[in-house]
Amino acid sequence: MKTSRCLLFLILLGFAFSLKASDTVYVRETQIPILIERQDNVLFYLRLDAKESKILNEVVLDLSKSTNVSDIQAIKLYYGGTEALQDRDKKRFAPVEYISSHRPGNTLAAIPSYSIKCAEVLHPSGKVTLRSNYQLFPGVNFFWISLQMKSSTSLQTKISSALKSIKVDDKTIICQSVSPKDVIHRMGVGVRHAGDDNSASFRIPGLITTNKGTLLGVYDVRYNSSVDLQEYVDIGLSRSTDGGKTWEKMRLPLSFGEFGGLPAAQNGVGDPSILVDTKTNTVWIVAAWTHGMGNQRAWWSSHPGMDLNHTAQLVMAKSTDDGKTWSKPINITDQVKDPSWYFLLQGPGRGITMSDGTLVFPTQFIDSTRIPNAGIMYSKDRGNTWKMHNLARTNTTEAQVVEVEPGVLMLNMRDNRGGSRAVAITKDLGKTWEEHPSSRKALQESVCMASIIHVNAKDNILNKDILLFSNPNTIKGRNHITIKASLDGGLTWLPEHQLLLDEAEGWGYTCLTMVDKETIGILYESSVAHLTFQTVKLADIIK
């Protein structure tokens, strides 16, 4: 009797194994923004080395934990082809970029020549079955799953998904995930895409919230390419009155065109910083104007002196109607530049209004020894005149400033030494500086621009004094865009108070603002659009 039972068990075990396909599919779930306006967003990558398998029958997803499944327009399955033999050891999940953020006019959908749509489910419910019966290539096969949202989707919508099973040759195949658990997909809006307004690229975001709750985002409009000044570059502005869900037609607060007998590409103005005077709601933009540099890199082609034919000019524009219209350029170079410096420009991003009404912009300058240094400039008379004192730290560039206590400013700086951010404190508007205990220790970076804002307890729903910081959270590349919070004045930035927004590679510049008392807004150079806007609840970062 025992022999018969053992035989029966072995037969059943063999039958069970026969139902399983022998090949394994490797699965990677993305952690990138889901753009509401895109027809395709990469949700999962699949890698299947078909040693024995012939047909991929179906892929089953579970969306039951999602916040609003009703916001989903479609789930699609695409086939992405095979892999070059010499690339096998790289274990990639895609041979190419299936959706490009850099193809002017073609950033919203899968590139047809790179993918073949195998299946689509419209208006999916909790469980989604993508039936394809797609013939496999004898070797590595790439598939990917696309998510398309409805245009009415809220920026606060969150999607959670799980790949439940895959059938190959009518048998369930083993799936091995290489992703973190419980990934949450967050919505975003591509405020600026390659090709918008006939511009090749958009870079260098700045973002503020006016007294009326209007969001104003500024940036470089780089018409010919993505390269830095000197080129054909204007300062663009996008305006939103609904919390970032929609954005008005682009404005150009600073644009010089053909000036002084030189073509537009030799009159570029860029790297903007924006500030709202919270006492009057006047908005200021400051930027660097380059003239007479022969289309060479301004970082090296601006020289000592004061006149526009030899050195970059520091120019401003202001708006007194909540960002709708802008003044003619105001040149303040003579007020703040030392003639021995090679280049003076702002720290791109945003400035602040101090509690006593002083307006402050971060700055950077290349001194007479060709060393860059970060500092601040300030105005005590509502922007009529500006002053600048001493540098905060040598060999630093793009910086952002916050008021951590009344009269006490913290400057957070990009440090050319690499590895981490430099931080300094001044109590006298930059006459003297002291290093902050967190400097070169607390915030890692790969030498990139970053953003920091201070939120007073009375101005947020958590009733806590908070510093918020964003940058590529890495020491190599510009990826893993992360928002971090500090509850102790920037001494520590604990892992439990951090949120990853975009794991993929991009240009990496970011700018933060508070949309309202419970919502953070971020405008940044993401992997999915030149400038992406997302919102995050404070409670999602500070548990």
DRENGU-719730 format. One line per 4 residues: number of its first residue (from 1); their letters; for each residue z, x negated, y negated of C-alpha. Coordinates in Angstrom, 3 decimals. Last residue first. Layout:
N
NUM = A = Z X Y ~ ... .
REM end
This chain:
543
543 = KIID = 8.891 -4.852 -60.007 ~ 7.508 -6.752 -62.960 ~ 3.805 -7.105 -62.246 ~ 2.838 -3.601 -61.122 .
539 = ALKV = 5.525 -2.149 -63.423 ~ 3.692 -3.586 -66.417 ~ 0.735 -1.408 -65.468 ~ -2.569 -3.236 -65.276 .
535 = TQFT = -5.782 -2.588 -67.188 ~ -9.108 -4.305 -66.676 ~ -11.954 -5.486 -68.904 ~ -14.724 -7.767 -67.649 .
531 = LHAV = -16.824 -10.149 -69.729 ~ -19.638 -12.123 -68.086 ~ -19.509 -9.758 -65.156 ~ -18.550 -9.986 -61.462 .
527 = SSEY = -16.864 -13.403 -61.186 ~ -14.803 -12.766 -64.302 ~ -14.825 -14.098 -67.855 ~ -11.936 -12.099 -69.242 .
523 = LIGI = -10.690 -9.142 -71.240 ~ -7.186 -8.120 -70.155 ~ -5.231 -4.998 -71.025 ~ -1.569 -4.508 -70.151 .
519 = TEKD = -0.183 -0.977 -69.878 ~ 3.329 0.446 -70.242 ~ 3.929 0.432 -73.988 ~ 0.249 0.858 -74.847 .
515 = VMTL = -2.893 -1.242 -74.593 ~ -0.830 -4.445 -74.712 ~ -3.155 -7.424 -75.143 ~ -4.398 -10.323 -73.038 .
511 = CTYG = -7.289 -12.788 -73.311 ~ -8.990 -14.744 -70.532 ~ -11.416 -17.656 -70.018 ~ -12.302 -18.429 -66.368 .
507 = WGEA = -15.990 -19.311 -66.308 ~ -16.189 -17.744 -62.866 ~ -15.294 -18.487 -59.232 ~ -13.779 -15.808 -57.018 .
503 = EDLL = -10.150 -14.762 -56.546 ~ -10.119 -12.147 -59.305 ~ -7.107 -10.048 -60.312 ~ -4.083 -11.776 -58.748 .
499 = LQHE = -0.737 -10.385 -59.948 ~ 2.423 -12.358 -60.679 ~ 6.084 -11.417 -61.180 ~ 7.226 -12.043 -57.587 .
495 = PLWT = 5.914 -15.601 -57.847 ~ 8.377 -16.399 -60.678 ~ 7.196 -17.781 -63.997 ~ 10.156 -19.802 -65.277 .
491 = LGGD = 11.213 -21.278 -68.620 ~ 8.790 -19.023 -70.497 ~ 11.321 -17.092 -72.537 ~ 13.432 -15.979 -69.611 .
487 = LSAK = 11.662 -12.839 -68.365 ~ 8.332 -14.516 -67.609 ~ 5.297 -12.572 -66.444 ~ 2.103 -13.770 -64.775 .
483 = ITIH = -1.462 -12.434 -64.799 ~ -3.836 -14.204 -62.412 ~ -7.490 -15.251 -62.375 ~ -7.862 -16.887 -58.950 .
479 = NRGK = -10.866 -19.010 -59.865 ~ -11.883 -21.666 -62.327 ~ -12.200 -24.829 -60.261 ~ -9.345 -27.033 -59.090 .
475 = ITNP = -5.760 -26.921 -60.389 ~ -5.392 -23.213 -59.691 ~ -4.125 -20.006 -61.265 ~ -7.189 -19.399 -63.439 .
471 = NSFL = -5.432 -18.101 -66.557 ~ -3.133 -15.332 -67.749 ~ 0.321 -15.245 -69.352 ~ 2.737 -12.472 -70.301 .
467 = LIDK = 6.066 -13.198 -72.006 ~ 8.584 -10.382 -71.844 ~ 11.694 -9.144 -73.672 ~ 12.717 -6.152 -71.584 .
463 = NLIN = 12.815 -2.439 -72.378 ~ 10.709 -1.699 -69.296 ~ 8.523 0.734 -71.263 ~ 7.415 -1.886 -73.748 .
459 = DKAN = 7.557 -2.354 -77.529 ~ 11.338 -2.255 -78.036 ~ 11.771 -5.119 -75.563 ~ 9.368 -7.302 -77.533 .
455 = VHII = 6.107 -8.310 -75.887 ~ 4.980 -11.918 -76.327 ~ 1.389 -12.822 -75.488 ~ -0.192 -15.764 -73.652 .
451 = SAMC = -3.825 -16.459 -72.826 ~ -5.566 -19.404 -71.150 ~ -8.466 -21.800 -71.834 ~ -9.233 -24.244 -69.072 .
447 = VSEQ = -8.148 -27.632 -67.735 ~ -7.565 -26.779 -64.035 ~ -4.234 -25.090 -64.632 ~ -0.660 -24.915 -63.352 .
443 = LAKR = 2.066 -23.266 -65.409 ~ 5.674 -24.386 -65.012 ~ 5.689 -28.173 -65.242 ~ 3.589 -29.760 -67.992 .
439 = SSPH = 5.784 -28.112 -70.629 ~ 8.475 -25.799 -69.227 ~ 11.323 -27.500 -71.110 ~ 9.442 -26.962 -74.420 .
435 = EEWT = 8.427 -30.092 -76.329 ~ 9.501 -30.215 -79.953 ~ 7.361 -29.770 -83.047 ~ 7.720 -30.437 -86.750 .
431 = KGLD = 5.719 -29.292 -89.772 ~ 4.068 -26.682 -87.526 ~ 5.255 -23.431 -89.058 ~ 8.890 -24.558 -89.483 .
427 = KTIA = 10.593 -23.535 -86.240 ~ 8.069 -25.151 -83.922 ~ 7.991 -25.142 -80.118 ~ 5.660 -26.899 -77.664 .
423 = VARS = 4.025 -26.103 -74.307 ~ 1.509 -28.140 -72.299 ~ -0.224 -26.401 -69.406 ~ -0.624 -27.961 -65.964 .
419 = GGRN = -2.835 -30.072 -63.703 ~ -5.111 -31.730 -66.207 ~ -4.568 -34.585 -68.652 ~ -6.883 -32.716 -71.019 .
415 = DRMN = -4.078 -30.252 -71.755 ~ -4.901 -26.652 -72.645 ~ -2.025 -25.576 -74.845 ~ 0.740 -22.958 -75.129 .
411 = LMLV = 2.206 -23.017 -78.649 ~ 5.597 -21.325 -79.051 ~ 6.665 -20.194 -82.507 ~ 10.205 -19.586 -83.742 .
407 = GPEV = 10.630 -17.672 -87.024 ~ 12.101 -14.591 -85.343 ~ 12.249 -15.449 -81.658 ~ 9.458 -16.039 -79.105 .
403 = EVVQ = 6.641 -15.814 -81.656 ~ 3.456 -16.475 -79.685 ~ 0.567 -18.958 -79.982 ~ -2.509 -19.746 -77.917 .
399 = AETT = -4.180 -23.101 -77.432 ~ -7.598 -24.622 -76.694 ~ -7.428 -28.403 -77.165 ~ -4.861 -30.998 -76.145 .
395 = NTRA = -5.139 -34.792 -76.199 ~ -2.223 -35.116 -78.629 ~ 0.612 -32.619 -78.891 ~ 1.822 -30.193 -81.576 .
391 = LNHM = -0.380 -31.414 -84.419 ~ 0.904 -31.298 -87.963 ~ 0.537 -28.967 -90.945 ~ -2.077 -26.308 -91.691 .
387 = KWTN = -2.387 -23.873 -94.563 ~ -4.381 -20.729 -95.277 ~ -5.050 -18.664 -98.393 ~ -5.969 -14.987 -98.941 .
383 = GRDK = -4.973 -14.023 -95.411 ~ -2.108 -11.619 -96.164 ~ -0.324 -14.069 -98.493 ~ 1.798 -16.243 -96.203 .
379 = SYMI = -1.152 -17.523 -94.176 ~ -0.968 -19.824 -91.166 ~ -2.763 -22.560 -89.263 ~ -1.623 -23.826 -85.881 .
375 = GANP = -1.779 -26.966 -83.734 ~ -3.759 -28.604 -80.951 ~ -5.109 -32.169 -80.869 ~ -8.403 -33.771 -79.861 .
371 = IRTS = -8.734 -37.597 -79.991 ~ -11.855 -38.999 -81.704 ~ -9.804 -41.588 -83.638 ~ -10.351 -39.749 -86.956 .
367 = DIFQ = -8.998 -36.515 -85.455 ~ -10.692 -33.913 -83.288 ~ -9.107 -30.598 -84.195 ~ -7.593 -27.569 -82.500 .
363 = TPFV = -6.147 -24.398 -83.992 ~ -3.891 -21.455 -83.129 ~ -3.951 -18.637 -85.691 ~ -0.876 -17.363 -87.549 .
359 = LTGD = -0.393 -14.560 -90.087 ~ 3.068 -14.435 -91.662 ~ 4.443 -10.879 -91.872 ~ 8.156 -11.699 -91.400 .
355 = SMTI = 8.027 -10.664 -87.720 ~ 5.030 -12.925 -87.183 ~ 1.488 -11.552 -87.092 ~ -0.445 -13.134 -84.252 .
351 = GRGP = -3.680 -14.939 -83.328 ~ -6.151 -14.295 -80.541 ~ -8.561 -15.888 -78.106 ~ -10.166 -19.157 -79.151 .
347 = GQLL = -7.950 -21.942 -80.523 ~ -9.638 -22.340 -83.872 ~ -11.924 -25.125 -84.995 ~ -11.804 -28.433 -86.778 .
343 = FYWS = -14.207 -31.237 -85.889 ~ -14.565 -34.891 -86.867 ~ -11.367 -35.246 -88.862 ~ -11.262 -37.694 -91.742 .
339 = PDKV = -11.888 -34.971 -94.348 ~ -8.681 -33.156 -93.278 ~ -9.505 -29.490 -92.807 ~ -7.256 -26.587 -93.892 .
335 = QDTI = -8.166 -25.192 -97.301 ~ -11.557 -26.848 -97.738 ~ -12.790 -25.316 -94.464 ~ -11.828 -21.774 -95.519 .
331 = NIPK = -15.333 -20.262 -95.650 ~ -15.290 -16.447 -95.871 ~ -18.242 -14.794 -94.151 ~ -19.266 -11.361 -95.510 .
327 = SWTK = -16.814 -8.601 -94.735 ~ -16.821 -6.477 -91.600 ~ -17.291 -2.836 -90.653 ~ -15.849 -0.676 -87.863 .
323 = GDDT = -12.945 -2.925 -86.895 ~ -10.074 -0.647 -87.892 ~ -11.366 0.013 -91.422 ~ -10.066 -3.022 -93.324 .
319 = SKAM = -12.169 -5.611 -91.503 ~ -12.153 -9.351 -92.107 ~ -14.488 -12.265 -91.532 ~ -13.587 -15.948 -91.281 .
315 = VLQA = -15.260 -19.342 -91.355 ~ -14.255 -22.865 -90.372 ~ -17.233 -25.111 -91.005 ~ -18.517 -27.781 -88.636 .
311 = THNL = -19.167 -31.166 -90.228 ~ -22.099 -33.064 -91.672 ~ -24.523 -30.642 -93.338 ~ -21.758 -28.090 -93.882 .
307 = DMGP = -19.849 -30.269 -96.326 ~ -16.311 -31.489 -95.579 ~ -16.474 -34.969 -94.102 ~ -15.998 -36.517 -90.704 .
303 = HSSW = -18.576 -35.635 -88.035 ~ -19.672 -32.692 -85.891 ~ -22.159 -33.872 -83.279 ~ -19.749 -34.680 -80.440 .
299 = WARQ = -17.995 -31.347 -79.925 ~ -20.993 -29.719 -81.600 ~ -23.163 -30.404 -78.546 ~ -26.685 -31.074 -79.796 .
295 = NGMG = -28.983 -28.428 -81.224 ~ -30.017 -30.728 -84.088 ~ -26.595 -30.721 -85.715 ~ -27.515 -29.359 -89.162 .
291 = HTWA = -25.264 -26.320 -89.222 ~ -22.370 -25.285 -86.976 ~ -20.030 -22.401 -87.801 ~ -16.642 -22.345 -86.052 .
287 = AVIW = -14.806 -19.013 -85.804 ~ -12.030 -16.913 -87.352 ~ -11.749 -13.135 -87.062 ~ -9.272 -11.091 -89.084 .
283 = VTNT = -8.214 -7.451 -88.773 ~ -6.430 -5.593 -91.558 ~ -3.931 -3.148 -90.036 ~ -1.649 -3.635 -93.107 .
279 = KTDV = 1.693 -4.860 -91.688 ~ 0.341 -5.459 -88.176 ~ -2.206 -7.950 -89.484 ~ -4.485 -7.898 -86.463 .
275 = LISP = -5.834 -11.235 -85.258 ~ -9.038 -12.402 -83.578 ~ -10.161 -15.838 -82.366 ~ -13.801 -16.682 -81.933 .
271 = DGVG = -15.416 -19.635 -80.109 ~ -18.734 -19.350 -81.954 ~ -21.130 -19.641 -84.881 ~ -24.669 -20.941 -84.379 .
267 = NQAA = -26.730 -22.114 -87.339 ~ -29.042 -24.569 -85.620 ~ -30.200 -21.923 -83.119 ~ -30.959 -19.635 -86.064 .
263 = PLGG = -33.524 -22.014 -87.513 ~ -32.761 -24.347 -90.436 ~ -33.931 -23.793 -94.025 ~ -30.396 -23.376 -95.288 .
259 = FEGF = -29.783 -20.373 -93.054 ~ -31.880 -18.709 -90.373 ~ -29.412 -16.497 -88.521 ~ -25.856 -16.700 -89.883 .
255 = SLPL = -23.993 -14.145 -87.761 ~ -20.307 -13.211 -87.951 ~ -19.021 -9.637 -87.523 ~ -21.893 -8.758 -85.163 .
251 = RMKE = -21.314 -5.270 -83.677 ~ -21.905 -4.202 -80.085 ~ -22.334 -0.517 -79.308 ~ -19.047 1.217 -78.552 .
247 = WTKG = -16.946 0.606 -75.459 ~ -15.794 3.046 -72.779 ~ -12.758 3.022 -70.467 ~ -11.006 0.428 -72.592 .
243 = GDTS = -8.025 2.458 -73.771 ~ -10.068 5.289 -75.237 ~ -10.886 3.990 -78.747 ~ -12.901 0.966 -77.646 .
239 = RSLG = -14.690 -1.577 -79.857 ~ -16.933 -4.469 -78.833 ~ -17.443 -7.420 -81.172 ~ -20.030 -10.194 -81.149 .
235 = IDVY = -19.845 -13.577 -82.853 ~ -23.315 -15.110 -82.933 ~ -24.804 -18.007 -80.957 ~ -28.254 -19.636 -81.034 .
231 = EQLD = -27.080 -23.111 -80.061 ~ -24.787 -25.893 -81.258 ~ -22.522 -24.791 -79.733 ~ -21.764 -24.289 -76.043 .
227 = VSSN = -24.242 -23.571 -73.244 ~ -24.617 -20.152 -71.593 ~ -28.298 -19.740 -72.380 ~ -30.667 -18.478 -75.069 .
223 = YRVD = -28.740 -15.622 -76.687 ~ -25.139 -16.757 -76.453 ~ -23.204 -13.846 -77.962 ~ -19.754 -15.462 -78.184 .
219 = YVGL = -16.831 -13.085 -77.933 ~ -14.672 -10.481 -79.626 ~ -12.835 -7.499 -78.153 ~ -11.229 -4.873 -80.356 .
215 = LTGK = -9.097 -2.200 -78.699 ~ -8.092 0.679 -80.955 ~ -4.466 1.833 -80.730 ~ -4.223 2.759 -84.415 .
211 = NTTI = -2.131 -0.317 -85.245 ~ -4.892 -2.417 -83.733 ~ -4.912 -3.745 -80.175 ~ -6.284 -7.262 -79.793 .
207 = LGPI = -8.735 -9.166 -77.599 ~ -10.570 -12.514 -77.696 ~ -13.128 -13.505 -75.101 ~ -15.076 -16.818 -74.977 .
203 = RFSA = -18.464 -16.044 -73.354 ~ -21.482 -13.767 -73.276 ~ -24.812 -14.709 -71.723 ~ -28.582 -14.471 -71.838 .
199 = SNDD = -28.599 -12.047 -74.762 ~ -31.210 -9.323 -75.129 ~ -28.596 -6.770 -76.196 ~ -27.170 -6.911 -72.671 .
195 = GAHR = -29.020 -9.457 -70.542 ~ -26.004 -10.851 -68.730 ~ -23.334 -8.156 -68.745 ~ -20.730 -7.425 -71.432 .
191 = VGVG = -17.916 -4.866 -71.213 ~ -18.126 -4.868 -67.415 ~ -15.456 -2.299 -66.679 ~ -12.747 -2.803 -64.072 .
187 = MRHI = -11.054 -1.070 -61.161 ~ -8.457 -2.571 -58.856 ~ -8.723 -3.158 -55.101 ~ -5.357 -3.507 -53.375 .
183 = VDKP = -5.104 -5.982 -50.485 ~ -2.438 -4.989 -47.966 ~ -2.573 -8.109 -45.799 ~ -4.168 -11.366 -46.872 .
179 = SVSQ = -7.652 -12.041 -45.502 ~ -8.978 -14.074 -42.544 ~ -9.276 -11.050 -40.288 ~ -10.387 -11.342 -36.663 .
175 = CIIT = -12.263 -8.414 -35.182 ~ -12.828 -8.251 -31.403 ~ -15.789 -6.055 -30.521 ~ -15.702 -2.490 -29.278 .
171 = KDDV = -18.617 -1.877 -26.936 ~ -21.794 0.126 -27.536 ~ -23.848 -3.092 -27.762 ~ -21.626 -4.026 -30.736 .
167 = KISK = -18.971 -1.651 -32.056 ~ -16.710 -2.565 -34.947 ~ -13.175 -1.296 -35.528 ~ -10.473 -0.446 -38.055 .
163 = LASS = -11.502 -2.309 -41.208 ~ -8.742 -1.399 -43.618 ~ -9.014 -0.186 -47.190 ~ -6.794 0.306 -50.211 .
159 = IKTQ = -8.379 1.511 -53.458 ~ -6.618 1.752 -56.800 ~ -7.556 3.970 -59.748 ~ -5.965 2.915 -63.050 .
155 = LSTS = -9.290 2.276 -64.765 ~ -10.077 5.923 -64.068 ~ -13.213 6.899 -62.175 ~ -15.616 9.241 -64.008 .
151 = SKMQ = -18.630 7.054 -63.228 ~ -18.037 7.562 -59.517 ~ -17.311 4.397 -57.554 ~ -19.573 2.385 -55.264 .
147 = LSIW = -18.086 0.160 -52.554 ~ -20.266 -2.163 -50.489 ~ -19.638 -3.539 -47.018 ~ -21.161 -6.858 -46.008 .
143 = FFNV = -23.019 -8.180 -43.001 ~ -23.903 -11.752 -42.050 ~ -25.286 -12.688 -38.654 ~ -24.844 -16.134 -37.055 .
139 = GPFL = -27.084 -16.750 -34.054 ~ -29.668 -14.760 -32.126 ~ -30.424 -12.296 -34.961 ~ -28.889 -8.901 -34.413 .
135 = QYNS = -30.691 -5.560 -34.195 ~ -29.013 -2.897 -36.314 ~ -27.721 0.261 -34.658 ~ -26.410 1.251 -38.129 .
131 = RLTV = -23.604 3.785 -38.039 ~ -21.057 3.405 -40.859 ~ -18.022 5.471 -39.900 ~ -15.588 6.218 -42.727 .
127 = KGSP = -12.076 7.592 -42.247 ~ -10.115 8.849 -45.250 ~ -12.947 10.834 -46.838 ~ -16.311 9.528 -47.981 .
123 = HLVE = -18.375 11.024 -50.826 ~ -21.645 9.522 -49.540 ~ -21.784 7.404 -46.385 ~ -24.462 4.732 -46.225 .
119 = ACKI = -25.948 2.632 -43.433 ~ -28.177 -0.379 -42.821 ~ -29.096 -1.484 -46.353 ~ -30.998 -4.782 -46.164 .
115 = SYSP = -29.769 -7.673 -48.300 ~ -31.011 -10.796 -50.109 ~ -34.421 -9.602 -51.318 ~ -32.962 -6.351 -52.638 .
111 = IAAL = -30.368 -7.997 -54.945 ~ -27.415 -5.635 -54.619 ~ -26.723 -3.609 -57.737 ~ -25.240 -3.877 -61.227 .
107 = TNGP = -26.117 -7.367 -62.468 ~ -29.885 -7.194 -62.781 ~ -30.620 -7.049 -66.520 ~ -30.030 -10.739 -67.032 .
103 = RHSS = -29.210 -12.380 -63.677 ~ -25.785 -14.016 -64.141 ~ -23.321 -11.604 -62.518 ~ -25.330 -11.688 -59.312 .
99 = IYEV = -24.887 -9.359 -56.354 ~ -25.559 -10.728 -52.864 ~ -24.524 -14.291 -53.738 ~ -26.103 -16.348 -50.969 .
95 = PAFR = -25.496 -17.399 -47.349 ~ -22.412 -15.177 -47.081 ~ -19.186 -15.433 -45.110 ~ -19.303 -19.205 -44.773 .
91 = KKDR = -17.898 -21.119 -41.830 ~ -18.934 -24.497 -43.292 ~ -19.557 -25.968 -39.828 ~ -22.638 -23.786 -39.318 .
87 = DQLA = -24.358 -24.913 -42.528 ~ -26.877 -27.278 -40.894 ~ -28.167 -24.445 -38.709 ~ -29.006 -22.302 -41.736 .
83 = ETGG = -27.255 -18.944 -41.585 ~ -28.505 -15.437 -40.890 ~ -29.401 -12.275 -42.791 ~ -27.338 -10.251 -45.248 .
79 = YYLK = -27.194 -6.854 -43.541 ~ -25.705 -4.169 -45.757 ~ -23.239 -1.369 -44.992 ~ -22.584 1.184 -47.719 .
75 = IAQI = -19.614 3.253 -48.937 ~ -20.456 5.813 -51.586 ~ -19.264 7.746 -54.642 ~ -15.553 6.967 -54.361 .
71 = DSVN = -13.313 8.718 -56.895 ~ -12.241 11.324 -54.284 ~ -10.566 8.505 -52.345 ~ -7.964 8.390 -55.112 .
67 = TSKS = -4.869 6.322 -54.347 ~ -6.133 4.775 -51.143 ~ -3.940 4.790 -48.040 ~ -6.397 6.878 -45.986 .
63 = LDLV = -9.317 4.527 -46.603 ~ -9.855 3.539 -42.954 ~ -13.160 1.869 -42.158 ~ -15.300 2.031 -38.992 .
59 = VENL = -18.340 -0.186 -38.450 ~ -21.129 0.892 -36.132 ~ -23.789 -0.070 -33.619 ~ -24.429 -3.775 -34.149 .
55 = IKSE = -27.109 -4.561 -31.550 ~ -27.842 -7.656 -29.410 ~ -24.560 -9.434 -28.624 ~ -24.474 -12.491 -26.367 .
51 = KADL = -24.173 -15.496 -28.675 ~ -24.238 -13.290 -31.767 ~ -22.092 -15.218 -34.229 ~ -20.777 -12.402 -36.388 .
47 = RLYF = -19.543 -12.915 -39.977 ~ -18.467 -9.856 -41.964 ~ -17.719 -9.747 -45.717 ~ -15.744 -6.813 -47.051 .
43 = LVND = -15.525 -4.906 -50.359 ~ -18.497 -6.311 -52.291 ~ -19.267 -3.975 -55.187 ~ -22.560 -2.109 -55.360 .
39 = QREI = -23.861 0.559 -57.746 ~ -21.856 -1.034 -60.535 ~ -20.546 1.021 -63.457 ~ -16.984 1.281 -62.117 .
35 = LIPI = -16.710 -2.465 -61.574 ~ -14.419 -3.275 -58.663 ~ -12.641 -6.473 -59.691 ~ -12.284 -9.202 -57.043 .
31 = QTER = -9.951 -9.697 -54.086 ~ -12.442 -9.491 -51.220 ~ -11.713 -8.655 -47.583 ~ -12.855 -11.273 -45.091 .
27 = VYVT = -13.723 -10.328 -41.517 ~ -14.685 -12.536 -38.596 ~ -16.601 -10.826 -35.789 ~ -15.960 -12.038 -32.249 .
23 = DSAK = -18.399 -12.130 -29.336 ~ -17.476 -11.076 -25.782 ~ -17.954 -7.351 -26.223 ~ -15.136 -5.288 -24.759 .
19 = LSFA = -15.823 -2.416 -22.375 ~ -16.205 -4.850 -19.467 ~ -12.656 -6.024 -20.101 ~ -11.349 -2.547 -19.439 .
15 = FGLL = -13.395 -2.273 -16.231 ~ -12.004 -5.611 -15.021 ~ -8.476 -4.407 -15.665 ~ -9.208 -1.162 -13.804 .
11 = ILFL = -10.557 -3.096 -10.813 ~ -7.625 -5.518 -10.902 ~ -5.152 -2.623 -10.975 ~ -6.884 -0.898 -8.055 .
7 = LCRS = -6.731 -4.095 -6.026 ~ -3.043 -4.512 -6.799 ~ -2.411 -0.908 -5.817 ~ -4.316 -1.347 -2.541 .
3 = TKM = -2.409 -4.534 -1.688 ~ 0.900 -2.827 -2.418 ~ 0.000 0.000 0.000 .
REM end
